[in-house]
Amino acid sequence: MPRFHFDYHEAERVTLDEVGQELQTADVARRMAMVALGEAVRDFTHAARPGSIAIVVRKDAGILLRVRAVIEQIESW
């Protein structure tokens, strides 16, 4: 099975997934990246922090997918 790595990008901080996970297909990796991004967005909103976060999925050959969310706080009171 192919090994996929899920790197976390937040502002200036990057956390590389050095171990990765063996998964059946790239589609499974894509779904896992979307779930991870959703969880990261939830954590950001609970902490009331604006910013950009991304999950980058890669294999040894390079980047396969990047999913990204931007959290903006707009006050119009």
C-alpha positions as CSV (number, residue, x, y, z in Angstrom):
1,M,0.0,0.0,0.0
2,P,1.2,3.5,-0.7
3,R,2.3,5.7,2.2
4,F,0.8,9.2,2.5
5,H,2.1,12.1,4.7
6,F,-0.2,14.8,6.1
7,D,1.7,18.0,6.8
8,Y,0.0,20.8,8.8
9,H,0.6,24.4,7.8
10,E,-0.5,27.3,10.1
11,A,0.7,30.8,9.4
12,E,4.5,30.6,9.7
13,R,4.5,27.1,11.4
14,V,4.8,23.9,9.5
15,T,4.5,20.5,11.1
16,L,5.8,17.7,8.8
17,D,4.4,14.2,9.1
18,E,7.6,12.2,9.0
19,V,5.9,8.8,9.6
20,G,2.8,9.0,7.3
21,Q,0.1,6.4,6.9
22,E,-0.4,3.5,4.6
23,L,-3.7,3.9,2.8
24,Q,-5.4,2.0,0.0
25,T,-5.9,5.0,-2.4
26,A,-5.3,8.7,-2.9
27,D,-9.1,9.2,-2.6
28,V,-8.9,7.9,1.0
29,A,-6.0,10.3,1.7
30,R,-8.1,13.2,0.2
31,R,-11.0,12.4,2.5
32,M,-8.8,12.2,5.5
33,A,-7.2,15.5,4.6
34,M,-10.7,17.1,4.4
35,V,-11.7,15.7,7.8
36,A,-8.4,16.9,9.4
37,L,-8.9,20.4,7.9
38,G,-12.5,20.5,9.3
39,E,-11.1,19.6,12.8
40,A,-8.4,22.3,12.5
41,V,-11.0,24.9,11.5
42,R,-13.1,23.9,14.5
43,D,-10.1,24.4,16.8
44,F,-9.4,27.8,15.3
45,T,-12.9,29.0,15.8
46,H,-13.1,27.8,19.3
47,A,-9.9,29.7,20.1
48,A,-11.3,32.8,18.3
49,R,-8.2,33.0,16.1
50,P,-8.3,34.2,12.5
51,G,-5.7,32.9,10.0
52,S,-5.0,30.4,7.3
53,I,-4.5,26.7,7.8
54,A,-3.7,24.0,5.3
55,I,-3.2,20.2,5.2
56,V,-0.8,19.1,2.5
57,V,-0.9,15.5,1.4
58,R,2.3,14.1,-0.1
59,K,4.0,10.9,-1.1
60,D,7.7,10.3,-1.8
61,A,7.2,11.7,-5.3
62,G,5.9,15.0,-4.0
63,I,2.7,16.9,-3.2
64,L,-0.6,15.3,-4.2
65,L,-3.1,17.6,-2.6
66,R,-3.4,20.8,-0.6
67,V,-6.6,21.7,1.2
68,R,-6.8,25.1,2.8
69,A,-9.1,27.3,4.8
70,V,-9.0,31.0,5.7
71,I,-10.7,32.1,8.9
72,E,-11.5,35.8,8.9
73,Q,-13.0,37.8,11.7
74,I,-15.1,40.7,10.5
75,E,-16.7,43.0,13.0
76,S,-19.5,45.2,11.7
77,W,-21.2,46.1,14.9
